[in-house]
Amino acid sequence: MRVAAIDCGTNSIRLLIADVEPGATTATEVARRMEVVRLGQGVDKTGELNPEALERTFKMAAEYARECEEYGVERIRFAATSATRDASNRADFVNGIKDRLGVEPEVLTGAEEAQLSFAGATSAVQNHPSPYLIVDLGGGSTEFVFGTREPEEALSVDVGCVRMTERHLAAIEDGAAHLSERERARAICAARADVDEALDEVAREIDFGRVGTLIGLAGTVTTLTAHALGLPKYDRDAIHGAELPPEKVIAAAQDLLGMPRDKRAALPYMHPGRVDVMGGGALVWERIVRRVRAEREEAGEQLDSVVTSEHDILDGLALSMAAKTAVADDETPSANG
């Protein structure tokens, strides 16, 4: 069956068209796209979706609908994440997507989002020790899911590349000339404290000291990995499955956080829509890697490497449609009654 999975987050809207079979653990990719629409622009402050952000998202949804028709897609699943969970006018979003794609977007809970990310990421994990900690670092929230064969714990916290930028780092990213080094350091310190507080919340549910493999997903992590690898362009094949020492991840994160926007924009693997929020995302990922490494050391173990996956919630959504089809087939009465 040919399916389309669409993930609409705070920063980007992504499409995966894939062929799936009931019982399969991997989806065969046909087409994959990502476009930055910044749906969550200002949600943290206003509590509602910006009309211009909605229009950008609807325009891309219509384009994805045309692409699904061209590829002969049979089923579509549209997942909406943090920005729409927080918005007071989310009904406008739901109706606009339904008009263009013919399906109602599912406003996922953090736990649902994390479970789908786990399914997608672990579909491609090989030769890595379990338990796994999957971290899906988004624009408005970050999902953590811990488990071996199945998710055991899942949690979502409200820290992400867009949210941290809007809350703490906007003046830095705007390149405000009046900003002193002390003010800059204070803003970064406040952002780190915000992330650390969220990690304290996660640690009450998930024992970081038990993590066998830390796997990072989504654009912040994959772009940071490209930076750490020094790639001449964005290369999914080189990024997917990359294993980096924690020290190298932390160094790359600090470099991107401290880098001026114009220099960041010139990086050959940097998507234009990520330039102004990459520092916030890098800060979040740095704090997570540091925390897991520290708690592994407290448990008498080492975190030898951090793994990056290009397989994520989109793959989980695609696989879920195959699973639902299999269940429906099993429940259909036979001709003999």
Sequence and secondary structure as in RCSB ss.txt:
>XXXX:A:sequence
MRVAAIDCGTNSIRLLIADVEPGATTATEVARRMEVVRLGQGVDKTGELNPEALERTFKMAAEYARECEEYGVER
IRFAATSATRDASNRADFVNGIKDRLGVEPEVLTGAEEAQLSFAGATSAVQNHPSPYLIVDLGGGSTEFVFGTRE
PEEALSVDVGCVRMTERHLAAIEDGAAHLSERERARAICAARADVDEALDEVAREIDFGRVGTLIGLAGTVTTLT
AHALGLPKYDRDAIHGAELPPEKVIAAAQDLLGMPRDKRAALPYMHPGRVDVMGGGALVWERIVRRVRAEREEAG
EQLDSVVTSEHDILDGLALSMAAKTAVADDETPSANG
>XXXX:A:secstr
 EEEEEEE SSEEEEEEEE  TT SS EEEEEEEEE  TTTTHHHHSS  HHHHHHHHHHHHHHHHHHHHTT  E
EEEEE HHHHH TTHHHHHHHHHHHHSS  EE  HHHHHHHHHHHHHTT  S  SSEEEEEE SS EEEEEESSS
EEEEEEES  HHHHIIIIIHHHHTT TT  HHHHHHHHHHHHHHHHHHHHHHHTTS GGG SEEEEESHHHHHHH
HHHHT SS  HHHHTT EE HHHHHHHHHHHHHS HHHHHTSTT  GGGTTTHHHHHHHHHHHHHHHHHHHHHTT
     EEE S  HHHHHHHHHHHHHHHHHHHS  TT 
